[in-house]
Amino acid sequence: MANSTTMGSSGAASTTPSPGAFQSLARNNSYVIPGLYDLNVEDTNWVLTSSFIIFTMQTGFGMLESGCVSVKNEVNIMMKNIIDIVLGGFTYWLFGYAMAFGRGELNNPFVALGDFLIDPGVSDPLFGPIFAAFLFQLSFSTTATTIVSGAMAERCNFKAYCIFSFFNTIVYCIPAGWVWGEHGFLKNLGVVDIAGSGPVHLIGGASAFASAAILGPRLGRYAKGTDPLPLGNPVNACMGLFVLWWGWLAFNSGSTYGVSGAKWAYAARAAVMTMMGSFGGGSFSIIYSMINNDGRMDVVDLINGILASLVSVTAGCYLYHAWEAILIGAIGSALCCFGMPLFDRMGVDDPVGASSVHGIAGIWGVLAVGFFADNPLRMDTTSGRSGLFKGGGWYMLGVQSLSALCLACWGVCTTFVLLWLINKVVPIRMDPNEELLGADLMEHRIRHTQIGISRALSALAPIQLDLDDVIDAPPIGRNPGHERCVDEIEAASQKLHQWRQAMDKFADRPAREKTEPASGASRRRSKSFLSKSHRNGKDNAAFDRGAITTVKMSGREGKETHQLSVIGSEQSYQVGSTDRNADRNFAWID
């Protein structure tokens, strides 16, 4: 066993295992999970890089979901995606990873129990592989949690959602262990799910369905039928699709879990089959949308059709031929496009269609492996089995069906229980009045303009509601400091105009007095005042220095002093402190 020698602080030589020694120890460790920790340097590089790219899918989910909801809730949905990473990721480190892949004596076919608060020391022979595996699985966990946020959009209490995101790790991590953990009963039965059509997407879709059903539809959602509501920002939704498309390549090809041996070839195949599946799904959604909308293309149909096709090929991404991937993607897209209206007819209001995209397509993705899977040469992915259409018999289809059933039931039931418990502590549904005003304003004090917020505030004003705080929220897209300065400048300009009108009237008085008897001294004073120099202010002592008129504007802070200086025919407005050198002048030219 190779070792490297280093000198300690005392000068004595000490030995630490080299990376090669770590690998040798890892292979001989009784707790090693080969599929998770058997990584060499090249494999680890591939896994880490894939994890970084998968993390960018959070951006795609955020943009897609914010584009599908109304503008007054777009910031709220982005905040939920951030919360999913922060709180969901934290709990995955606390207990999620341990319950899915932990190494412990109490492990059983249902749940793992070991490696809580995972943080291996540098002397651990699995030091590097543990960190790489954790980061990769963390990216999958946060994706499963984020799927749910879109289905709960526009009417979920933000505080309740934070609690849900914190505990939703339980919904994902246990079934992930069933499918991928060495202890999992589904894995030991021979279930194949390479990149997570079941543990990630089906769990997320089932949880989304349960969440939408418990919360109920948005106010007025089905008042005029079940037709889809207009998107808040279709461009954001399309951009979100592209980011997800990009991340999906790492999601699937990275799930070869390395590039050593034959893994690199199947990683390439996974990426190509992922694209093939999206081509099939996109083609079907185009045809469906054209027929269903009298020759027009619907944005939601196209986006969700492509996403459903990607979900469908995820489970067996490197087990298919090209035509099979195209067919699987097209079928997944069809199931999604026909499924979305069915959920609306059931009264399940899912603003982004997550129940159909990830739920229904996820079931199909798990089952498709049982029909089309090849036995990959030099890889033990399928344990030597093939799908029904490849002469493998019914066994693989049977265990894949069992997996789909178990995962769907688990996702729905646990989400119902979790939200029911949270509702006992914090109401999971927003107050109806707050829903009308939007979560951006009520939860985050972000006030959009020209989208009906002012109208809603006016309508709710007669009701005994405490709206003082939100009424004073400044509209986004504007600088309130600049707006206040402009208002004060306009007020000062009006004061100047009134003052000049008064001076003009006073200057006209001597002309009227010509018709009245006056002493010589009086007439001389009038003539002197009416001279050009006086009218321009040059012979007036006050004007020689520039008359300074101080105007105090009563703003919210009440701390600013504003000076008006009139010099000749030019007026300048000074904003700031009384120190004339520090003021900024705003020139007004008649």
Order of alpha helices (4+ residues) and beta strands (2+ residues): beta-beta-alpha-alpha-alpha-alpha-alpha-alpha-alpha-alpha-alpha-alpha-alpha-alpha-alpha-alpha-alpha-alpha-alpha-alpha-alpha-alpha-alpha-alpha-alpha-alpha-alpha-beta-beta-beta-beta
